[in-house]
Amino acid sequence: MGPEEAGAKVKLATTRYEDLAEQLEAAKEHLFDAYADAARKGLGPEELADGSPFTADYIARRLRERGVGSG
């Protein structure tokens, strides 16, 4: 593999990484939107954290950013 081919592989890998990072951030925002909806229905951060990749404290903080009480 020559330098041009190596550079193209790096560019492709970088593009894929950036695309996935954007998708991950969008998925995270959708998840916190769902948490906010659930919190408005009465679920607290501790309940939301059960099975979540996030702690109850982090969920509570993000809910407050969305104007939702911490339960």
Backbone atoms as SQL, in Angstrom:
CREATE TABLE atoms (id INTEGER PRIMARY KEY, chain TEXT, resi INTEGER, resn TEXT, atom TEXT, x REAL, y REAL, z REAL);
INSERT INTO atoms VALUES
  (1, 'A', 1, 'MET', 'N', 0.858, -1.167, 0.000),
  (2, 'A', 1, 'MET', 'CA', 0.000, 0.000, 0.000),
  (3, 'A', 1, 'MET', 'C', 0.904, 1.229, 0.000),
  (4, 'A', 2, 'GLY', 'N', 0.580, 2.160, -0.881),
  (5, 'A', 2, 'GLY', 'CA', 1.362, 3.384, -0.979),
  (6, 'A', 2, 'GLY', 'C', 0.783, 4.476, -0.094),
  (7, 'A', 3, 'PRO', 'N', 1.464, 5.602, -0.019),
  (8, 'A', 3, 'PRO', 'CA', 1.013, 6.715, 0.821),
  (9, 'A', 3, 'PRO', 'C', -0.380, 7.235, 0.445),
  (10, 'A', 4, 'GLU', 'N', -0.679, 7.277, -0.849),
  (11, 'A', 4, 'GLU', 'CA', -1.992, 7.774, -1.266),
  (12, 'A', 4, 'GLU', 'C', -3.108, 6.853, -0.779),
  (13, 'A', 5, 'GLU', 'N', -2.900, 5.550, -0.933),
  (14, 'A', 5, 'GLU', 'CA', -3.897, 4.578, -0.476),
  (15, 'A', 5, 'GLU', 'C', -4.046, 4.630, 1.046),
  (16, 'A', 6, 'ALA', 'N', -2.929, 4.759, 1.735),
  (17, 'A', 6, 'ALA', 'CA', -2.976, 4.863, 3.200),
  (18, 'A', 6, 'ALA', 'C', -3.731, 6.112, 3.621),
  (19, 'A', 7, 'GLY', 'N', -3.465, 7.224, 2.946),
  (20, 'A', 7, 'GLY', 'CA', -4.168, 8.465, 3.250),
  (21, 'A', 7, 'GLY', 'C', -5.661, 8.342, 3.007),
  (22, 'A', 8, 'ALA', 'N', -6.048, 7.665, 1.923),
  (23, 'A', 8, 'ALA', 'CA', -7.469, 7.457, 1.623),
  (24, 'A', 8, 'ALA', 'C', -8.126, 6.610, 2.697),
  (25, 'A', 9, 'LYS', 'N', -7.422, 5.587, 3.185),
  (26, 'A', 9, 'LYS', 'CA', -7.971, 4.748, 4.254),
  (27, 'A', 9, 'LYS', 'C', -8.172, 5.547, 5.534),
  (28, 'A', 10, 'VAL', 'N', -7.205, 6.400, 5.846),
  (29, 'A', 10, 'VAL', 'CA', -7.325, 7.242, 7.033),
  (30, 'A', 10, 'VAL', 'C', -8.522, 8.184, 6.881),
  (31, 'A', 11, 'LYS', 'N', -8.677, 8.783, 5.714),
  (32, 'A', 11, 'LYS', 'CA', -9.794, 9.698, 5.476),
  (33, 'A', 11, 'LYS', 'C', -11.131, 8.968, 5.616),
  (34, 'A', 12, 'LEU', 'N', -11.234, 7.781, 5.037),
  (35, 'A', 12, 'LEU', 'CA', -12.460, 6.994, 5.146),
  (36, 'A', 12, 'LEU', 'C', -12.745, 6.627, 6.597),
  (37, 'A', 13, 'ALA', 'N', -11.732, 6.175, 7.311),
  (38, 'A', 13, 'ALA', 'CA', -11.914, 5.802, 8.716),
  (39, 'A', 13, 'ALA', 'C', -12.326, 7.008, 9.550),
  (40, 'A', 14, 'THR', 'N', -11.743, 8.161, 9.253),
  (41, 'A', 14, 'THR', 'CA', -12.096, 9.382, 9.981),
  (42, 'A', 14, 'THR', 'C', -13.539, 9.767, 9.722),
  (43, 'A', 15, 'THR', 'N', -13.954, 9.695, 8.480),
  (44, 'A', 15, 'THR', 'CA', -15.345, 10.004, 8.126),
  (45, 'A', 15, 'THR', 'C', -16.308, 9.053, 8.824),
  (46, 'A', 16, 'ARG', 'N', -15.999, 7.769, 8.820),
  (47, 'A', 16, 'ARG', 'CA', -16.863, 6.786, 9.497),
  (48, 'A', 16, 'ARG', 'C', -16.939, 7.081, 10.986),
  (49, 'A', 17, 'TYR', 'N', -15.804, 7.389, 11.591),
  (50, 'A', 17, 'TYR', 'CA', -15.773, 7.704, 13.015),
  (51, 'A', 17, 'TYR', 'C', -16.636, 8.931, 13.313),
  (52, 'A', 18, 'GLU', 'N', -16.474, 9.982, 12.543),
  (53, 'A', 18, 'GLU', 'CA', -17.248, 11.207, 12.771),
  (54, 'A', 18, 'GLU', 'C', -18.736, 10.966, 12.578),
  (55, 'A', 19, 'ASP', 'N', -19.111, 10.171, 11.572),
  (56, 'A', 19, 'ASP', 'CA', -20.519, 9.832, 11.353),
  (57, 'A', 19, 'ASP', 'C', -21.090, 9.076, 12.548),
  (58, 'A', 20, 'LEU', 'N', -20.342, 8.106, 13.042),
  (59, 'A', 20, 'LEU', 'CA', -20.808, 7.334, 14.192),
  (60, 'A', 20, 'LEU', 'C', -20.897, 8.189, 15.452),
  (61, 'A', 21, 'ALA', 'N', -19.955, 9.115, 15.631),
  (62, 'A', 21, 'ALA', 'CA', -19.990, 10.009, 16.786),
  (63, 'A', 21, 'ALA', 'C', -21.249, 10.868, 16.741),
  (64, 'A', 22, 'GLU', 'N', -21.602, 11.353, 15.557),
  (65, 'A', 22, 'GLU', 'CA', -22.833, 12.142, 15.401),
  (66, 'A', 22, 'GLU', 'C', -24.070, 11.294, 15.699),
  (67, 'A', 23, 'GLN', 'N', -24.075, 10.060, 15.207),
  (68, 'A', 23, 'GLN', 'CA', -25.199, 9.163, 15.465),
  (69, 'A', 23, 'GLN', 'C', -25.324, 8.861, 16.955),
  (70, 'A', 24, 'LEU', 'N', -24.197, 8.650, 17.614),
  (71, 'A', 24, 'LEU', 'CA', -24.209, 8.377, 19.048),
  (72, 'A', 24, 'LEU', 'C', -24.769, 9.562, 19.820),
  (73, 'A', 25, 'GLU', 'N', -24.343, 10.761, 19.472),
  (74, 'A', 25, 'GLU', 'CA', -24.842, 11.956, 20.157),
  (75, 'A', 25, 'GLU', 'C', -26.337, 12.131, 19.928),
  (76, 'A', 26, 'ALA', 'N', -26.798, 11.878, 18.714),
  (77, 'A', 26, 'ALA', 'CA', -28.233, 11.974, 18.419),
  (78, 'A', 26, 'ALA', 'C', -29.006, 10.930, 19.219),
  (79, 'A', 27, 'ALA', 'N', -28.488, 9.711, 19.302),
  (80, 'A', 27, 'ALA', 'CA', -29.150, 8.663, 20.076),
  (81, 'A', 27, 'ALA', 'C', -29.204, 9.022, 21.556),
  (82, 'A', 28, 'LYS', 'N', -28.140, 9.615, 22.056),
  (83, 'A', 28, 'LYS', 'CA', -28.094, 10.033, 23.461),
  (84, 'A', 28, 'LYS', 'C', -29.153, 11.104, 23.726),
  (85, 'A', 29, 'GLU', 'N', -29.290, 12.057, 22.815),
  (86, 'A', 29, 'GLU', 'CA', -30.306, 13.095, 22.982),
  (87, 'A', 29, 'GLU', 'C', -31.707, 12.502, 22.937),
  (88, 'A', 30, 'HIS', 'N', -31.941, 11.547, 22.049),
  (89, 'A', 30, 'HIS', 'CA', -33.244, 10.875, 22.002),
  (90, 'A', 30, 'HIS', 'C', -33.514, 10.117, 23.301),
  (91, 'A', 31, 'LEU', 'N', -32.484, 9.484, 23.835),
  (92, 'A', 31, 'LEU', 'CA', -32.638, 8.764, 25.097),
  (93, 'A', 31, 'LEU', 'C', -33.014, 9.724, 26.218),
  (94, 'A', 32, 'PHE', 'N', -32.346, 10.873, 26.290),
  (95, 'A', 32, 'PHE', 'CA', -32.671, 11.825, 27.347),
  (96, 'A', 32, 'PHE', 'C', -34.017, 12.498, 27.123),
  (97, 'A', 33, 'ASP', 'N', -34.452, 12.613, 25.884),
  (98, 'A', 33, 'ASP', 'CA', -35.820, 13.073, 25.628),
  (99, 'A', 33, 'ASP', 'C', -36.816, 12.050, 26.188),
  (100, 'A', 34, 'ALA', 'N', -36.534, 10.766, 25.981),
  (101, 'A', 34, 'ALA', 'CA', -37.398, 9.710, 26.513),
  (102, 'A', 34, 'ALA', 'C', -37.372, 9.712, 28.039),
  (103, 'A', 35, 'TYR', 'N', -36.188, 9.913, 28.629),
  (104, 'A', 35, 'TYR', 'CA', -36.101, 10.015, 30.085),
  (105, 'A', 35, 'TYR', 'C', -36.941, 11.182, 30.587),
  (106, 'A', 36, 'ALA', 'N', -36.875, 12.311, 29.896),
  (107, 'A', 36, 'ALA', 'CA', -37.651, 13.487, 30.308),
  (108, 'A', 36, 'ALA', 'C', -39.142, 13.191, 30.254),
  (109, 'A', 37, 'ASP', 'N', -39.587, 12.537, 29.194),
  (110, 'A', 37, 'ASP', 'CA', -41.003, 12.166, 29.097),
  (111, 'A', 37, 'ASP', 'C', -41.395, 11.236, 30.243),
  (112, 'A', 38, 'ALA', 'N', -40.531, 10.263, 30.525),
  (113, 'A', 38, 'ALA', 'CA', -40.810, 9.318, 31.605),
  (114, 'A', 38, 'ALA', 'C', -40.815, 10.030, 32.955),
  (115, 'A', 39, 'ALA', 'N', -39.922, 10.973, 33.148),
  (116, 'A', 39, 'ALA', 'CA', -39.863, 11.716, 34.410),
  (117, 'A', 39, 'ALA', 'C', -41.133, 12.544, 34.591),
  (118, 'A', 40, 'ARG', 'N', -41.628, 13.099, 33.504),
  (119, 'A', 40, 'ARG', 'CA', -42.879, 13.866, 33.582),
  (120, 'A', 40, 'ARG', 'C', -44.065, 12.974, 33.951),
  (121, 'A', 41, 'LYS', 'N', -43.926, 11.689, 33.692),
  (122, 'A', 41, 'LYS', 'CA', -44.977, 10.722, 34.040),
  (123, 'A', 41, 'LYS', 'C', -44.772, 10.140, 35.435),
  (124, 'A', 42, 'GLY', 'N', -43.720, 10.591, 36.122),
  (125, 'A', 42, 'GLY', 'CA', -43.537, 10.191, 37.506),
  (126, 'A', 42, 'GLY', 'C', -42.355, 9.300, 37.820),
  (127, 'A', 43, 'LEU', 'N', -41.598, 8.895, 36.825),
  (128, 'A', 43, 'LEU', 'CA', -40.422, 8.065, 37.110),
  (129, 'A', 43, 'LEU', 'C', -39.268, 8.954, 37.556),
  (130, 'A', 44, 'GLY', 'N', -38.548, 8.500, 38.560),
  (131, 'A', 44, 'GLY', 'CA', -37.417, 9.248, 39.076),
  (132, 'A', 44, 'GLY', 'C', -36.113, 8.795, 38.452),
  (133, 'A', 45, 'PRO', 'N', -35.063, 9.561, 38.666),
  (134, 'A', 45, 'PRO', 'CA', -33.744, 9.230, 38.101),
  (135, 'A', 45, 'PRO', 'C', -33.245, 7.837, 38.506),
  (136, 'A', 46, 'GLU', 'N', -33.531, 7.428, 39.742),
  (137, 'A', 46, 'GLU', 'CA', -33.087, 6.101, 40.182),
  (138, 'A', 46, 'GLU', 'C', -33.756, 5.009, 39.351),
  (139, 'A', 47, 'GLU', 'N', -35.042, 5.185, 39.084),
  (140, 'A', 47, 'GLU', 'CA', -35.758, 4.198, 38.263),
  (141, 'A', 47, 'GLU', 'C', -35.244, 4.229, 36.826),
  (142, 'A', 48, 'LEU', 'N', -34.986, 5.404, 36.321),
  (143, 'A', 48, 'LEU', 'CA', -34.505, 5.532, 34.951),
  (144, 'A', 48, 'LEU', 'C', -33.095, 4.974, 34.791),
  (145, 'A', 49, 'ALA', 'N', -32.305, 5.053, 35.845),
  (146, 'A', 49, 'ALA', 'CA', -30.927, 4.567, 35.792),
  (147, 'A', 49, 'ALA', 'C', -30.845, 3.045, 35.793),
  (148, 'A', 50, 'ASP', 'N', -31.904, 2.378, 36.232),
  (149, 'A', 50, 'ASP', 'CA', -31.908, 0.912, 36.268),
  (150, 'A', 50, 'ASP', 'C', -31.818, 0.381, 34.843),
  (151, 'A', 51, 'GLY', 'N', -30.724, -0.239, 34.505),
  (152, 'A', 51, 'GLY', 'CA', -30.513, -0.759, 33.165),
  (153, 'A', 51, 'GLY', 'C', -29.981, 0.274, 32.187),
  (154, 'A', 52, 'SER', 'N', -29.699, 1.467, 32.673),
  (155, 'A', 52, 'SER', 'CA', -29.207, 2.549, 31.833),
  (156, 'A', 52, 'SER', 'C', -27.685, 2.583, 31.846),
  (157, 'A', 53, 'PRO', 'N', -27.095, 3.130, 30.793),
  (158, 'A', 53, 'PRO', 'CA', -25.640, 3.324, 30.825),
  (159, 'A', 53, 'PRO', 'C', -25.223, 4.543, 31.651),
  (160, 'A', 54, 'PHE', 'N', -26.203, 5.259, 32.236),
  (161, 'A', 54, 'PHE', 'CA', -25.930, 6.485, 32.973),
  (162, 'A', 54, 'PHE', 'C', -26.358, 6.355, 34.425),
  (163, 'A', 55, 'THR', 'N', -25.680, 7.094, 35.298),
  (164, 'A', 55, 'THR', 'CA', -26.025, 7.068, 36.714),
  (165, 'A', 55, 'THR', 'C', -27.265, 7.927, 36.961),
  (166, 'A', 56, 'ALA', 'N', -27.898, 7.694, 38.096),
  (167, 'A', 56, 'ALA', 'CA', -29.068, 8.485, 38.483),
  (168, 'A', 56, 'ALA', 'C', -28.695, 9.959, 38.625),
  (169, 'A', 57, 'ASP', 'N', -27.528, 10.249, 39.166),
  (170, 'A', 57, 'ASP', 'CA', -27.097, 11.646, 39.318),
  (171, 'A', 57, 'ASP', 'C', -26.951, 12.331, 37.961),
  (172, 'A', 58, 'TYR', 'N', -26.352, 11.636, 37.008),
  (173, 'A', 58, 'TYR', 'CA', -26.176, 12.213, 35.686),
  (174, 'A', 58, 'TYR', 'C', -27.532, 12.423, 35.005),
  (175, 'A', 59, 'ILE', 'N', -28.405, 11.445, 35.138),
  (176, 'A', 59, 'ILE', 'CA', -29.749, 11.572, 34.559),
  (177, 'A', 59, 'ILE', 'C', -30.474, 12.751, 35.188),
  (178, 'A', 60, 'ALA', 'N', -30.410, 12.885, 36.510),
  (179, 'A', 60, 'ALA', 'CA', -31.074, 14.002, 37.198),
  (180, 'A', 60, 'ALA', 'C', -30.545, 15.341, 36.690),
  (181, 'A', 61, 'ARG', 'N', -29.243, 15.431, 36.516),
  (182, 'A', 61, 'ARG', 'CA', -28.630, 16.672, 36.025),
  (183, 'A', 61, 'ARG', 'C', -29.129, 16.997, 34.623),
  (184, 'A', 62, 'ARG', 'N', -29.151, 15.997, 33.761),
  (185, 'A', 62, 'ARG', 'CA', -29.619, 16.230, 32.388),
  (186, 'A', 62, 'ARG', 'C', -31.109, 16.555, 32.349),
  (187, 'A', 63, 'LEU', 'N', -31.884, 15.965, 33.263),
  (188, 'A', 63, 'LEU', 'CA', -33.308, 16.290, 33.328),
  (189, 'A', 63, 'LEU', 'C', -33.507, 17.744, 33.747),
  (190, 'A', 64, 'ARG', 'N', -32.728, 18.180, 34.722),
  (191, 'A', 64, 'ARG', 'CA', -32.825, 19.586, 35.158),
  (192, 'A', 64, 'ARG', 'C', -32.493, 20.531, 34.001),
  (193, 'A', 65, 'GLU', 'N', -31.523, 20.159, 33.180),
  (194, 'A', 65, 'GLU', 'CA', -31.189, 20.974, 32.005),
  (195, 'A', 65, 'GLU', 'C', -32.378, 21.094, 31.052),
  (196, 'A', 66, 'ARG', 'N', -33.240, 20.086, 31.076),
  (197, 'A', 66, 'ARG', 'CA', -34.428, 20.094, 30.229),
  (198, 'A', 66, 'ARG', 'C', -35.636, 20.685, 30.946),
  (199, 'A', 67, 'GLY', 'N', -35.411, 21.184, 32.158),
  (200, 'A', 67, 'GLY', 'CA', -36.507, 21.803, 32.903),
  (201, 'A', 67, 'GLY', 'C', -37.441, 20.819, 33.567),
  (202, 'A', 68, 'VAL', 'N', -36.959, 19.604, 33.771),
  (203, 'A', 68, 'VAL', 'CA', -37.770, 18.557, 34.391),
  (204, 'A', 68, 'VAL', 'C', -37.255, 18.337, 35.801),
  (205, 'A', 69, 'GLY', 'N', -38.166, 18.303, 36.794),
  (206, 'A', 69, 'GLY', 'CA', -37.777, 18.055, 38.173),
  (207, 'A', 69, 'GLY', 'C', -37.081, 16.726, 38.319),
  (208, 'A', 70, 'SER', 'N', -36.298, 16.600, 39.354),
  (209, 'A', 70, 'SER', 'CA', -35.494, 15.383, 39.543),
  (210, 'A', 70, 'SER', 'C', -36.253, 14.253, 40.187),
  (211, 'A', 71, 'GLY', 'N', -37.553, 14.373, 40.293),
  (212, 'A', 71, 'GLY', 'CA', -38.338, 13.260, 40.823),
  (213, 'A', 71, 'GLY', 'C', -38.443, 13.362, 42.267);
